[in-house]
Amino acid sequence: MKFTKESDIEMLLKDGLLEPLNRQVTNEFHAHTQYVAIATYFDDQGLPELAGHFYKQSEEERAHAMKFVRYILDAGARPTISGIPDIKNDFSSASEAVKFALDQELKVTEQINDLVRLAIEKSDYTTHTFLQWFVTEQVEEVSSMSNLLQIIKHAGNSLLLVEDYVRRQGGAGRGGDSSST
């Protein structure tokens, strides 16, 4: 459904929501790129299962960004894609890299919750409904990163145990290609 008049946009996307939704597109693309950086850290360390896990996560984050883009378009507005903030590329350990990913997921959870709060304040039930998928997804994302961080802590210096754990959990292998493992 496409609308052509500015006033028609308000029928699906309440005033004051377009800019925050566009910011979330940038946030999701940032998460996508950050996960690529974490994956390349693990790839460089010779840990293909962890690398594959984060390459897969990066593709999920890209898909999240595109869900927001599609929603904005379907609501009759035009998304704007901004430049992403700097990416962290250097990590001193696997634990630091995964802790950083967990912190990023907690930040995204807060961003999604802020969007939900705004949609409720604006009585934009269409956007509120759209965002519910992301609310549920963030529970999974935070739980997954928390579990992985715990596994790394329990493994200590034996990251090969972590590699085995990720492989058994259905890791994606190098570059996100499950056929390479």
N, C-alpha and C positions, 0 to 999 in steps of 0.2 A: 504494500500500500504506500503510495507516494503522495505527498501533499505539495502544493505549489505555492500557496500563499503563506506568508509569515504567521498570520493568525491561526492557520490550520495546524502548525507545528504544536501549538499549545494544547491541542486536543489530546495528544499522546505524551508529550514531554513538557512537563510543567516548567514555567519560567524559573531560572536559577539552577537547573539540573544539567544543562548541556555542558557548561564549563567543567564541573566536577566529573562528569562522565568522560569527557575528553582527557582530563588529567589521569583518570584511571586507565585509559588506553595507554598513555605514556608509562604509567606505573607497571602495567603488565608487560609492555615491551622491554622495560628496564629489567624486570624479573627474568624474562626470556634471555636477555643478553648476559645477565649476571650468572645464570645457570650455565651458559656456554663457558664462561670464564672459569667457573668451578669445575666443570667437566674437563676442561683442558688442563687444569692443575692436576687432577687425578690421572689423566692420560699421560702427562709428563712424568708422573711418579710411577708409571708402570702398573697402574691399578685399573685395568680395563672395565671391570664390573661397576666400580664406583663411577668411572667416567661415563659409562653407558647409562647408568641411572640418572646422572645429571644432564646428559644430552637429552634423554627422554623427558625429564622435568622441563628442560628449556622448550621443547616442542609443545608441552602442555600449556606453558605460560604464553607462548605465541598464540595458541588456540584461544586462550582466555581473552587476549587482546582483541582477536578477531571477533569473538562473541560480542564484545562491547562495540566494536566498529559496526557490525551488522545490526545490532539493536538500535544504535543511533540512527543509522540509515533507515531502518524499518519504521522508526518513530517519526520520520519525515525531516530529520535534521542532517546536517553535514558534519561528519567528524573532522577534527583537525588533529594531525599527527605532529607532535612536538619532538624535539631532540631529547634524547635520554640523558640522565645524569651520568657522571663518571662511574665506571665499573671497577670493582676491586678485583685485581688479578693475582695478587700475591698472598699466599697463606703459609704459615709456618708449620702447619700440621693438618692432618685429615680432620682432627677434632675441631680445629679453628674454622676450617672451610665449612663443615656441616653446621657448626654453631652459628656461623654467619648466615647460612641458608635458613636456619630456624628463625633467627632474628628477623630476616627479610619476610618470612611467611607470617610472623606475628605482626609485622608492620602492615603487610597487605591485608591481614584480617582486620586491623584497625581501620584501614582505608575503606574496606567494604562495609564495615559497620557504620562508618560515617556517612557513606552513601545511602544506606538503608535508613538511617536516622533522618537524613535530608529528604528522602522520598516520602517518609511518613509526615514530616513537618509540612511538606508541600502538597500533601494528599495526592501524591502521584502513585496510585496503586498499581499501575502498569509497570512502572520502573521498580517498585517494591517487589512485585512478583518476579520480574526478571532477575533481580538481585538474589533471590532466595537460593538459586542454584549455587551461586558463589559463596553464600554463607555456609552451606553444607560442604562445599568443596574445600573451604579453608579449614574446617575441622579435620578433614582427611589430610590435608597438606601439613598442618602443624603436627598432627599425630605421627605422620610418616617421618618427618624430620626429627622429632623428639625421639622416636624409637631408634632411628639410625644413629643419632648422637649417643644414645645409651649403649648401643651395640659397640660402637667405636671405643667408648670409655671402658667397657668390659673387656674388650680385646687387647687393650694396652698397646704394646708395640707390635702385636701380631695382626697386621692389617690383612694378611691372607685369610684369616678367619672372617673378617668383614667381607672380603671379596666373595668368599663361599656363601655367606649369609645373603648377600645381595643377589648372587646368582640363583640361589634357591628360592628367593622371593620373586623371581621373574625379572631380573635386571635385563636391560636392553642390549648389553654388550657395547662395544666401541661405536662411537658416532651415532648411537641410537638405533643401529641396525641389529635386530635380534638374530639375524642369520649368521653373524660373525662370531658368536660365542659357542 
